[in-house]
C-alpha cells in the first residue's frame, strides 16, 4: 500500500481566461511546492479513470451534460464567472476521472491517502448547471462511482472551502448514503448553506452546514472540528472521508474574509485522518476546489499533505495579523444545539 497517491491534471493550462482568478498557476504552485519537499517525486501519480455516462448522469442532468461539449467548443461562459475554452470539456472529464482514480485507490486500499489536484474545480456544479468556476462536480462523481462500482453505503464529504458547496449539497440532498458537511463564510457566494439546510426525504439529517461570519479563524475552526464535525462523523460512521479542499479560507486569500492559517488547516486534516485511521481503515482523500493566493496555495497544500503523512511541517506564513472575531461562537452554539451534540 502506498502512503499517498496524487492526481495531476495534465494539460490543464489550456483551461484559462486572462485575468480570471481560477488560473493554472493555482495548481502549478502546489506542484512546485510539493516537488521542493520531494513528496511529489516520492509518491505515485494516477491517471484519470474513464467514468461511465451512467455514473456522470447519476450526478448531472443529461441535458446539461450533453450541452457541455458544444459550449466548450465555442468557448462560451456558463455564467458571468464561469468560462470555458475548447479544451475545457475534456479537461473537466479528466478532472472527474482523476477524482475517481484517487478515491478508488483509497477505497480499495492500494493507497492510504489521496490528493487530487482537480482542475477545473467542482463543488459549485449542481445537477443542472455549472457555476462558480466549476463545470463537473468532481467529488460528487467520485462518491457516486464508489457507490455504483464498490457498493459504498456511507460516504462523508467534508467541505472546507471558503464558499458553500451548493452543487454537492444539491446532488445529495435527498440521499442518505452521503453525509455532506460544510464550513464556509456567510453571507457570501453562492448564498446557500444555512444552518437550517439539513437535507430532505431519505437525505434528511445528512447535510450539515456551519456558516461562519467574516473574521472567523483558527480558534473557531479547531472548536468546530472537535465539537461538531468529528461528533457528526461518530454518529454517521462513514466508510470513507472525501474532503473538498479549498485553500481560500486562508487569511491571505483575496476573495474571502476568513482567517484560517495553513498550520491549523493541516491540524483539521490531521484530525480527519486520525478519525479515519480509527474508524474507516484510514480512508481519506482530498480534492482541490478553490483558493486564489499563490503563497497560501503552497503553504496550505504542504500543511495538509504533511498532515496526511503524519509528518511535521512549519508554517512560514504564520497566523493572521488580524484579530480573530468572536461572532462565530453563536453559530457554533446553535449548531451544537440543533444537532444535539
N, C-alpha and C positions, 0 to 999 in steps of 0.2 A: 504493500500500500504506500502510495506517495503521501507525504505530509501536506502537500498543496499542489493544485493544478491551476493554470491560468488559461484564459481565452483572450487573444488579442485580435482585434477586428482589422485584418489585412485589407488595405485599400480604402480605409475609412476616410482618408484625406479628400476623397472625391465627393464626400458629403460636406459641403462648405458653402457659406454665403458671407461675402465680405462684410465685416463689421458686426457679425452676429456673435453673441456670447457663447453659443453652443458651437465650438470650433474644434478643429483637430488637435490643437495644442493641449487641450484638456487631457486627452489620452497619452499624447507623446510625452508630456511632462511626467505623468505617472510611470510610464515605461522607463524613462531615463532615470528616475529616482530609484526604481526597483533594480535597474541594471547596476547602478552605482553601489548598491549593497551586495550584489551577487545573487540576490533571490531570483531575479528574472532568468538568469542562466541556470540556476540550480534545479528548478522545478519544471515539469513538463508543460508544454503549451498544447492545448487541444484544438483540433479542427472543428468547425461547426458541423453538427449533425443535420441531415436533411429531415425536416419536420413535415409530416403529412398534412395535407389540406384538412383532413378530419380534425386534427389537433388544433390547427390555427382557427378553423371555422367554429370550433367549440368555444373559442375565446373572442373572436371578432366576427361581426356580422358579414355574411357573404357578400353583400352589396359593397360595403366598404373595402373588404379585402380584394375584391375583383377590380375595384376602381383604382387601386394604388399604383399598379404598373403604368397605366396611362398618365395619371397625374405626375408620376415621377419622370416619365419620358419627356413630358412637356415642361418639367421644372417648375410646376405650379406650387403655390402656397396652399397649405391646408387651412390655415388661418393666418392672421396678421403676424404671428410669431413663429409659425412652423413651416419651414421651407423644404423643398425637395430639389434634387438635381437628377439628371438622367441616371446616375448611379445609385440613388437613394433607396429605391425599392429593393434591389439586390442586396445592398449593404444592410438594410433593415432585416431582411430574411436571414442573412448571415449572422447578425447580432442575436436574433431569436434562436438560431441554430447553435450558436456559441453558448448561449444561456442554457439550452437544453443539454449540450455536451457536458458542461461543468456540473449541472445539477445531477445528471445521470451518473457521472463518475463518483460523486459524493454519495449518492443513494446506493450504488452498487458496492461501495467500499473499496474501489480502486484508488480513491483519494480520500484523505481525511477531511480536507478543507478545499474550498474552491473560490476563485476570484475571477469573475468575468468582466472584462473592460468593454461592456456592451455599449456600442455607439452605432447608430443613434440610440438615445435612451428610450425608456418605455413606459414609466408608471403613470403618465397622464393619458396614454392612449386608451380610450374606452372601447366598449364593444362596438360602437357605431362610428367612431371617428378618431383620427389622430389629432393631437393638440399639444400645446405646451412643449414644443420641440420634439415630441415623441410620435413615432409612426406605428410601430407594433409594440405590444406590451410584452417585453422580453421575459420578465419574471413570471407573469401570468401564464405565458406559453410554456415556460419551464415547469411550472406547477402542474398544469394540465397534462403535460407529457408524462410526468411521474404518476399521475392518476391513471391515465389510459394505458401506459406501457408497463408499469410496475405494480399497479394496484394500490398505490398510496391512498390511505384513508384519512390521514390527518396531517396537514401541512400548515406551518406557521410562516407568514410573511411579515417581517418586521421592517417597517419603512422609516428610515432615519434621515430622509431628505428634508431640506428646508420647506418644501412645498408638500401639500397633501397629495397623495397618490390617488386622485379621484378615479382614474381609469382602473386601477387594480381593485379598488373598492367596488366600483360598478360591476366589474366582471364576476366577482364572487359574492355579491350582495345577498343572493338567495341560496347560497350553498353552505353546507355545514362541514365540508371536507377541507376548507381553507379558512384559517383564522387570520384576518388582516388586522395588524396593529400599527398605528401611525403616530409619530410625534412630528409636529410641523408648526411653523409660525402662523398665527391667526390674529387679526384678519389679514388675509393675503391671498394671492393667486393660488388655486383657482376658485376660492370662495366656498369650498366644501370642507368636510371633516370636523363637524361639531361633535361635542360630547354625546349628543342625543342620537347620532347616526350609528346604529348598532346592528344593522342587517335586517332582513325580513324573511318570512317563510322559514324554510329549513335553515337559513343562514342567520336567523335572529340570535343575537348574542355572540356571533363570530366576527364582528367588526368592532374594534375599539380605537377611538380617536382621542388623542391628548393634544388639543390645540393650545399653543404656547404664545404668550404675548411677546412683543419685541423686548429685547433686553434679557431674555432667559439665557442662562449659561450653564457652566459646569456643575454647580451645586444642584440645580434643578434636574439636569439630565441624570446625574447619579441617583438622586432620590427616585425619579420616575422609573429608572431601570430596576432598582431594588424593591420599590414599593408598589409598582403597577405591572410592568412588563413581565418580570420573572414570575410573580404570582399568577398572572394570567396563563403563562406557559405551563406552570404547575397544574393548573386546572384543566387545560386543554390536552396536554401531553402529546405534542406533535411528534411525528416520526422524523422530521427534518425541519431545519430553520433556513429559510431563504431571506436574505437581507437586501432591501433596496438601499444601496449605499450612495448617498449624495454627500459630497463634502461641503455643500453650501450652508449648513448650519454653522460653519466655522466663522469666527469673528471677523476675518478678513474679507469675506465674500461680498462682492459689490451689489448683489441683488437682494440680500437679506439683512435682517437685523437681530439675529440670534448671536450668542457669544460663546459658542462651544469651542474649546481648544482641541488641538489634534491629540494631545495626550489623553484627554478624557474620552474623546471618540474611541480611541484604542481601548480604554477601560470598558466602554459599553460593549464592544465586540468581544473582549475577553470574558465579560460576564455571560454573554450569549454562548460563546464557545464552551465555557465551563458548564453551563446548563446542558448543552448538547452532549458533552462528554459523559455527564451523569445520567442523562435520560434517553438519548436517541443515538447512541453509538458514535457520538462526535460529529454528526452530520450537520454541517453549516456551510453555506456558500453565499458570497457577496456578488451583487450585480450593480454595475455602475449606473447611476442616474444623473443628477445634476451636480453643480459646483463650478464656479467660474473664476476663481482666483487661482493662479497657477502655483504660487507658493503654498497655498492651502492644499492644493491638489497633491503636491509632493508630500507634504507633512502628514496629512490625514491618511493617505494611502500607505505610507510607510508604517504609520502607527497601527492601522487596522491589520496590515499583513503581519507585523510583529506580534500582535495580539493573537492572531490565528495560529501562529507558530509557537506561541509561548515564549517569545524572546523579549529581551529588554530593548527599549528604544528611547532616545532622548529628544524631546520636542524643542527644537531651536527657536520656534516662533513664540512659544510660551502662551500664557493665558491672555485673555482680552485686556487691553489697557483701560476699558470702561468698566465701571462698577456694575455688577450684576443686579438686575431688578428683582423685586420680591413678589410681583403680582402673579407669578406662576403658582404660588402656594395655594391660592384659591381654586385654581383649576385642578391642581393635584388633589386637594381635599375633596372636591366634588366628584372627581373620577373614582377615587377610592370608595367613596360612599355609594356611588352608583353601581359599581361592580362588587360591592360588599367585600372589600379587601381589608 
